Amino acid sequence: MEIDERDIDECNAVGWGGDRTWQLDRRLRPTDYLLRLRMEATIDMISEPIDSPVSILDLGCGIGIFPLNIAKKYGNASVIGIDISKRSIEIANELARKAKLSDRVKFMVGDVRAALPRESFDYVICTEVLEHLLDPGTALDNICQICGPATWLIVSVPHLYKSRKGQEGIFYRQVSDVDFSTIVDTQDRQLLDPNRKTYKYYHKQYSFEEISKLLNDHGFSVISYQGIKVQMRYVKTAMGILGISKPVRRLDRVLNKYTHNQYAGTFILKCKKAE
Ligand SMILES: C[S@@+](CC[C@H](N)C(=O)[O-])C[C@H]1O[C@@H](n2cnc3c(N)ncnc32)[C@H](O)[C@@H]1O
């Protein structure tokens, strides 16, 4: 596949998913239903006593929403968030400062394929990042090196799903000059505004078997997983109007248990280093 890594990094630097991630409520939770569902399901995979001094590394943390929400839930947790986007890390640091969490939540610019902090972590999180890497195996090998036998790795990737045109390919993105929200996100170059800067990115969707094999090939065993359904996006508006998002989210979690990968839009996998 013909793509220059520099194009991808430039797309990341502009702030991935800025349009959705900017929108946080006063408690720093995403207002986007799907993102919130995915965040809560990811955080739910951290199964520790609420007062435990759990240490967590979030790789590809974007503007730091997951680390900040983890630190809010686990009052003694220490969290490090790393992202390749300097701009996203600046925003993450600002949010941490405003939320008075800077003492327990640190953010730094870094590449998941390069040197990572050498301290020991109870959990390493890497959600919705591997699908943007041309060589996700290099990142997983790197992550494996910093994981001990007791470290949990939580990974998520988008499911091979009909909502995107292709399983794997280059996408083009044009963003607003004002707030980096996405104006066009397409594989079709004809839909692009020729006068606007275009960012390229790589995106790959995974079947459950494929992501499990990738993890196995790079040193991890999948211990459990959960599927997050994309269809729920369509009931979001109705839920907002009726004010019933909480019970529907609960119902969705129960349904997820039984529908598994068949209907999932995203898989969240909880792994351990293979023995
Ligand atoms: C789709 S966002 C996911 C953000 C967040 N983890 C989540 O689950 O919502 C992908 C993030 O990965 C970051 N990223 C992409 N390549 C990276 C790399 N090689 N090293 C570190 N971060 C990377 C991007 O800048 C972006 O913030």
The ligand as a Tripos MOL2 file, in Angstrom:
@<TRIPOS>MOLECULE
LIG
   27    29     1     0     0
SMALL
NO_CHARGES

@<TRIPOS>ATOM
      1 C1         -8.7250    7.3400   16.8540 C.3       1 LIG1
      2 S1         -7.7180    8.1340   18.0540 S.3       1 LIG1
      3 C2         -8.0630    7.1890   19.5380 C.3       1 LIG1
      4 C3         -7.9490    8.0370   20.7830 C.3       1 LIG1
      5 C4         -8.2900    7.3070   22.0830 C.3       1 LIG1
      6 N1         -7.2990    6.2900   22.3940 N.3       1 LIG1
      7 C5         -9.6530    6.6760   22.0350 C.2       1 LIG1
      8 O1         -9.7770    5.4630   22.2630 O.co2     1 LIG1
      9 O2        -10.6320    7.3890   21.7930 O.co2     1 LIG1
     10 C6         -6.0880    7.5530   17.6230 C.3       1 LIG1
     11 C7         -5.0190    8.2530   18.4360 C.3       1 LIG1
     12 O3         -3.7820    7.5660   18.2370 O.3       1 LIG1
     13 C8         -2.7580    8.5250   18.1020 C.3       1 LIG1
     14 N2         -1.6550    7.8920   17.3930 N.ar      1 LIG1
     15 C9         -1.6070    7.4890   16.1140 C.ar      1 LIG1
     16 N3         -0.4450    6.9350   15.8310 N.ar      1 LIG1
     17 C10         0.2800    6.9500   16.9780 C.ar      1 LIG1
     18 C11         1.5770    6.5030   17.3280 C.ar      1 LIG1
     19 N4          2.3700    5.9210   16.4390 N.pl3     1 LIG1
     20 N5          2.0080    6.6630   18.5990 N.ar      1 LIG1
     21 C12         1.2010    7.2650   19.5190 C.ar      1 LIG1
     22 N6         -0.0350    7.7310   19.2410 N.ar      1 LIG1
     23 C13        -0.4990    7.5600   17.9870 C.ar      1 LIG1
     24 C14        -3.4330    9.6580   17.3590 C.3       1 LIG1
     25 O4         -2.7450   10.8920   17.4590 O.3       1 LIG1
     26 C15        -4.7980    9.6960   17.9990 C.3       1 LIG1
     27 O5         -4.8410   10.5250   19.1180 O.3       1 LIG1
@<TRIPOS>BOND
     1     1     2 1
     2     2     3 1
     3     2    10 1
     4     3     4 1
     5     4     5 1
     6     5     6 1
     7     5     7 1
     8     7     8 2
     9     7     9 1
    10    10    11 1
    11    11    12 1
    12    11    26 1
    13    12    13 1
    14    13    14 1
    15    13    24 1
    16    14    15 ar
    17    14    23 ar
    18    15    16 ar
    19    16    17 ar
    20    17    18 ar
    21    17    23 ar
    22    18    19 1
    23    18    20 ar
    24    20    21 ar
    25    21    22 ar
    26    22    23 ar
    27    24    25 1
    28    24    26 1
    29    26    27 1
@<TRIPOS>SUBSTRUCTURE
     1 LIG1         1 GROUP 0 **** ****
